[in-house]
Amino acid sequence: MRSTAVRRTALAASVAAIALLGTACGSSPEPAEPAASASSGGDKAGEGQTAAKALTAAELTKAALVQADVKSGTVTEKVPAEEDVAQDKVTFDGAGCAPLAYLQSGTYVGKPAATVKRAWKGEAEKPADGASDEEKSKAASDFEQAYITLASYEDGGAEQVMKDLNTAADKCAAGFSYTVDGSKTDVLEVATTTAPGGADEAIALTVSVDAGEGAKAQLKAVVVRKGATVAYVPVINIVSAITGEDFDYPTEIIDAQLAKLS
């Protein structure tokens, strides 16, 4: 059906790094002013504290998730190059919304010293006994997909990333537009939700995207900071992207990642 195709196209643009991916992101945003957010969890870094050491690429690799770290789903350690978002392929409108465009595209904010990426795919729902072919097809697509990007920053860059994300979430709550590798996405709404505990700072977002013909697709994302390392974890559910139905964020990914960063 055309509506399904349209929604899949919007999904590919809004979460290019996760499913039908291109490459991402454009010019660097202007530094954002610090802003507090109700979505931030954990202990904020206090002024005057010594900045944490930025992890090297080798150290980030050791801290990144592997299959043994998760209770369900599949972790991919070597993300294909064509599915790895580069920060020079995303362009956007809406001053100050760049951090959200980067996050939604599956890449990082700012200029990290090192990065590492993992992909995770959840388990599909099992169809009920006697399910129709359509119901079986829907169940087979009813799973979450995510990219987990770890980025380490020098000179307080990790703290600045969190400030920029909080500022963007507030400033761009009513929506904005951005383009990933030539495919435009219209964001309708950005809502902060309850962030997980256990991090120095955290923010959780639910983003509604125009999927065409009056339909909306959802992206959920959590970003956490531990010391000088930031973990970006945007998630989609294929069925939700097509139907607009809500889905539960797979918190076990964040819990597992925070455990390895502690």
C-alpha positions in Angstrom: 0.0 0.0 0.0 1.1 3.5 -0.7 0.7 4.6 2.9 3.0 1.9 4.1 5.6 2.8 1.6 5.4 6.5 2.6 5.8 5.7 6.2 8.8 3.4 5.5 10.4 6.2 3.5 9.9 8.6 6.5 11.3 6.0 8.8 14.4 5.6 6.7 15.0 9.3 6.7 14.3 9.9 10.4 16.3 7.0 11.7 18.7 6.4 8.9 21.3 4.8 11.1 19.0 2.0 12.2 17.1 0.3 9.5 17.2 1.7 5.9 20.1 3.8 6.4 22.1 6.4 4.6 24.8 8.6 6.0 24.2 11.6 8.2 24.7 15.1 9.4 25.9 18.6 8.4 27.4 21.8 9.7 28.3 22.1 13.3 25.8 23.9 15.5 26.5 27.1 17.3 27.4 26.4 21.0 24.2 26.2 23.0 23.6 28.0 26.3 23.4 25.6 29.3 19.8 24.6 30.1 18.3 22.5 32.8 15.8 19.8 31.9 13.4 17.7 33.8 14.5 14.8 31.7 18.0 14.9 33.0 18.8 12.1 35.4 21.8 11.3 37.7 24.2 13.7 39.3 25.1 16.8 37.3 28.8 17.5 37.1 29.6 20.2 39.6 31.5 23.3 38.7 35.2 23.2 39.7 35.4 19.4 39.4 38.3 17.9 37.5 37.2 16.8 34.0 37.1 13.1 33.5 39.7 11.5 31.1 38.5 10.9 27.6 38.6 7.2 26.7 40.7 6.0 23.8 39.3 4.1 20.9 40.6 0.9 22.3 39.1 1.7 25.7 35.7 2.5 24.1 35.8 -0.8 22.3 36.2 -2.6 25.6 33.3 -0.6 27.0 31.0 -1.3 24.0 28.3 -3.9 24.2 28.9 -7.5 23.0 26.4 -10.3 22.8 27.2 -11.7 26.3 26.2 -8.3 27.8 22.5 -8.5 26.7 19.8 -10.9 27.9 17.8 -10.7 24.6 18.2 -9.6 21.1 21.3 -9.6 18.8 24.3 -7.3 19.1 26.3 -6.6 15.9 29.8 -5.5 16.6 30.9 -4.7 13.1 28.3 -2.2 11.7 28.5 -2.1 7.9 30.1 1.0 6.5 26.9 1.8 4.5 25.0 1.8 7.8 27.4 4.0 9.7 26.3 7.6 9.8 28.9 10.2 8.9 28.4 13.6 10.5 28.7 15.5 7.2 25.5 14.2 5.5 22.8 15.8 7.6 21.5 19.2 7.0 18.8 20.9 9.0 16.7 23.9 9.5 15.7 25.4 12.9 18.5 27.1 14.7 19.7 25.1 17.6 18.0 21.8 16.5 21.2 20.3 15.1 21.9 18.0 18.2 18.5 16.4 17.7 19.0 15.9 14.0 22.4 14.2 14.7 20.8 12.0 17.4 17.9 11.0 15.2 20.2 10.1 12.4 22.2 7.7 14.6 25.3 9.8 14.9 27.0 11.8 17.6 27.0 15.5 18.7 30.0 17.7 18.8 33.6 16.6 18.1 34.5 13.5 20.1 38.0 12.3 20.6 37.0 8.7 19.7 33.8 6.8 18.8 32.6 3.2 18.5 29.3 1.9 17.3 27.2 -1.2 17.9 23.8 -2.3 16.4 21.2 -4.2 18.4 18.1 -5.9 17.1 15.4 -7.1 19.5 13.3 -10.3 19.2 10.2 -10.2 17.1 6.8 -10.9 18.7 5.4 -14.4 18.2 2.0 -14.5 16.3 -1.0 -16.0 18.1 -2.2 -19.4 17.3 -4.4 -19.3 14.2 -3.1 -15.9 13.2 -3.8 -14.7 9.6 -1.0 -14.1 7.1 -1.3 -10.4 7.7 -1.0 -10.9 11.5 2.0 -13.1 11.1 3.7 -10.5 8.9 3.0 -7.8 11.4 4.3 -10.0 14.3 7.5 -10.7 12.3 8.2 -6.9 12.1 7.2 -6.2 15.7 10.7 -5.7 17.1 13.0 -2.8 18.2 16.2 -1.8 16.4 18.9 0.4 17.8 22.3 1.8 17.3 24.5 2.4 20.3 27.2 5.0 19.7 29.8 5.6 22.3 31.8 8.8 22.1 34.5 10.2 24.4 35.2 13.9 24.7 38.0 16.0 26.0 37.9 19.3 27.9 34.4 19.0 29.2 32.9 18.2 25.8 30.7 15.5 27.1 29.0 17.9 29.6 28.5 20.4 26.7 26.9 17.7 24.6 24.3 17.1 27.3 23.6 20.8 27.7 23.2 21.2 23.9 20.8 18.3 23.8 18.7 19.6 26.6 18.6 23.1 25.0 17.6 21.6 21.6 14.9 19.5 23.2 13.3 22.6 24.7 13.9 24.9 21.8 12.7 22.5 19.1 9.8 20.8 21.0 7.3 22.1 18.4 9.2 20.5 15.5 11.8 21.1 12.8 13.1 19.6 9.6 16.3 18.0 8.5 17.7 16.1 5.6 19.7 12.9 5.7 21.6 12.1 2.4 19.0 13.9 0.4 15.9 12.6 2.2 13.9 15.2 4.2 12.2 14.5 7.5 9.7 16.7 9.2 9.7 16.3 12.9 6.3 17.2 14.4 7.1 17.1 18.1 9.9 16.4 20.5 8.9 15.3 24.1 11.1 14.7 27.0 10.3 11.6 29.0 11.6 9.9 32.1 15.4 9.4 31.9 17.1 6.3 33.3 19.1 6.5 36.6 22.7 5.4 37.0 24.3 8.0 34.8 26.0 11.2 35.6 23.5 12.8 33.2 20.8 11.5 31.0 18.0 12.6 28.7 15.2 10.6 27.2 13.1 11.7 24.2 10.1 10.6 22.1 10.1 12.2 18.7 7.1 12.2 16.4 7.8 12.3 12.7 5.5 13.0 9.7 5.1 9.7 8.0 2.8 11.0 5.3 -1.0 11.0 4.8 -1.6 12.3 8.3 0.3 9.4 9.9 3.0 9.7 12.5 6.0 7.6 13.2 7.9 7.5 16.5 11.5 7.5 17.4 12.6 7.0 21.0 16.1 7.9 22.2 18.1 7.9 25.4 21.5 9.6 25.8 23.5 9.1 28.9 26.8 10.5 30.1 29.3 8.7 32.3 32.4 10.8 32.9 33.7 11.9 29.6 31.8 9.3 27.6 28.4 9.8 26.1 26.2 6.9 24.8 23.6 7.7 22.1 20.9 5.1 21.8 18.1 5.9 19.3 15.5 3.1 18.9 12.7 2.4 16.4 10.0 -0.3 16.1 9.1 -1.2 12.5 5.4 -1.9 13.2 5.2 1.4 15.2 6.7 3.3 12.3 4.0 1.9 10.0 1.0 2.0 12.3 1.9 4.9 14.7 1.4 2.6 17.7 3.4 3.2 20.8 6.2 0.8 21.8 8.3 0.3 24.9 11.9 1.5 24.9 14.2 -1.5 25.5 15.7 -0.3 28.8 17.9 -3.4 29.1 20.3 -1.9 26.5 20.9 1.2 28.5 21.2 -0.8 31.7 23.8 -3.1 30.1 25.7 -0.2 28.6 25.8 1.8 31.9 27.1 -1.3 33.7 30.0 -1.5 31.3 30.8 2.2 31.6 30.8 2.1 35.4 
